[in-house]
Amino acid sequence: MASKLDGPVLEGALVRLEPLGRHHAPDLAAAGEEDRATFGFTWVPTAEETGAYIDAHLARAEAGKLAPYAQISLETGRAVGSTSFWDPRYLPDDGRLYAVEVGFTWLAPSAHGTGVNAEAKLLLFGHAFEQWGVARVDLKTDARNARSRAAIETTGARFEGVLRNWSRSWVPGEDGALRDSAVYSIIDTEWPECRARLEARVADLAQRRRGGVPRTGR
């Protein structure tokens, strides 16, 4: 059985996903201090928390639970958020990786609508299905997070339901509380259609950026 997820550098036209490291701390600290009202349902470190946040992710990576990334905007050359492969599941008979989740995702508000999120999903899903050969990719979010749910749905992922009291809440003032999680997935037979959808979305967002059209999506 694999003991550690191997998340290589993944690069597209708008974003480069680099394995998360302590050298990303200054950029992520700045990104996390942008309008924090947009982070109401998501675990996003403050500037002071960024070092501990990265260390916690690296510890999970060492334990084989996570492959964390910094999301680097190719337009600015700066880290504008983070995302991860996590919760790998392996078949008990041969140890083959058959499913993985994409999560722990956040972006600075200034990166919303730039296509970074859409292309990051394209790169992550493509690696999972085409290199690792998984049968399923999961995505979860706080069931109350309408913005995140809408962004997930643009990828073509299918809504599977809500897991009640599934994991800790990241909402300010809800320390110790549990949240309901909305669950989405893509399976291997759906990936070609989802890939085409994401490629078209990334191309549209890139064209909007070049043409100066106001941003309307992630």
C-alpha positions, -999 to 999 in steps of 0.1 A, spaced: 0 0 0 13 35 -9 23 53 22 25 89 8 6 108 -19 31 120 -45 18 154 -57 41 167 -85 42 202 -99 12 208 -121 11 237 -145 -14 252 -169 -18 285 -187 -31 304 -157 -19 286 -126 10 265 -114 4 241 -85 36 237 -64 39 213 -35 34 235 -5 65 246 14 75 271 40 88 294 13 52 301 3 44 316 37 49 353 28 26 352 -2 0 330 16 0 353 46 -8 383 23 -35 363 4 -51 353 37 -54 388 49 -75 400 19 -112 404 25 -117 377 52 -155 381 49 -152 358 19 -137 330 40 -166 325 63 -170 287 58 -134 279 50 -102 272 69 -79 301 58 -50 311 81 -44 347 92 -10 361 86 1 351 121 -13 315 116 3 309 82 35 292 95 15 268 117 -10 262 89 18 251 66 35 230 92 2 212 99 -3 204 62 33 192 59 27 169 89 -4 154 73 16 150 41 44 131 59 17 108 74 4 101 39 -30 118 44 -25 149 22 -6 163 -8 -9 200 -3 -3 227 -29 3 264 -32 -17 279 -61 6 302 -80 -10 328 -103 11 328 -135 -1 364 -141 15 377 -109 40 349 -100 26 349 -64 9 323 -43 -27 332 -41 -41 303 -22 -38 266 -14 -55 233 -23 -48 196 -17 -53 160 -26 -64 143 5 -82 113 21 -67 87 -3 -84 53 -3 -67 21 -13 -81 -13 -23 -74 -37 5 -63 -66 -18 -36 -49 -38 -32 -15 -22 -42 4 -54 -53 40 -50 -89 41 -62 -103 73 -48 -91 106 -35 -106 139 -24 -97 174 -36 -101 198 -7 -86 223 17 -91 248 -11 -90 286 -7 -81 316 -29 -75 352 -22 -105 373 -33 -83 390 -58 -79 357 -76 -116 349 -79 -128 350 -114 -93 348 -129 -96 311 -139 -71 300 -113 -97 279 -95 -111 263 -126 -77 254 -141 -65 241 -107 -94 217 -107 -87 207 -143 -50 199 -134 -59 181 -101 -87 160 -116 -66 152 -147 -37 140 -126 -59 119 -104 -78 102 -133 -51 100 -160 -19 94 -139 -31 77 -108 -60 59 -125 -85 66 -97 -121 56 -102 -135 85 -82 -127 121 -70 -146 136 -41 -153 172 -32 -169 183 0 -179 217 14 -200 232 42 -236 226 31 -243 263 38 -215 275 15 -235 285 -16 -205 301 -33 -184 270 -29 -212 247 -40 -218 267 -71 -181 266 -80 -180 228 -75 -211 224 -97 -194 243 -126 -169 214 -128 -196 189 -137 -193 171 -103 -225 155 -92 -242 163 -59 -246 131 -38 -262 145 -7 -255 160 27 -236 142 55 -249 155 87 -225 165 115 -197 153 93 -167 174 103 -157 205 123 -171 239 114 -147 266 103 -173 294 108 -162 321 133 -180 316 165 -187 280 160 -156 266 177 -162 230 187 -193 227 165 -198 202 137 -210 211 102 -231 194 76 -210 186 45 -224 187 9 -208 158 -10 -200 159 -47 -181 134 -69 -168 127 -104 -162 91 -114 -139 79 -142 -166 74 -168 -177 110 -163 -143 125 -165 -140 130 -203 -172 151 -202 -161 170 -171 -127 176 -186 -142 191 -218 -164 214 -196 -135 226 -175 -113 231 -206 -140 253 -222 -145 272 -189 -108 279 -185 -105 290 -222 -135 314 -217 -121 329 -185 -86 333 -201 -102 351 -230 -122 374 -206 -89 383 -189 -72 391 -222 -102 411 -234 -107 429 -201 -142 416 -197 -155 419 -161 -150 387 -141 -181 367 -133 -169 333 -121 -141 314 -105 
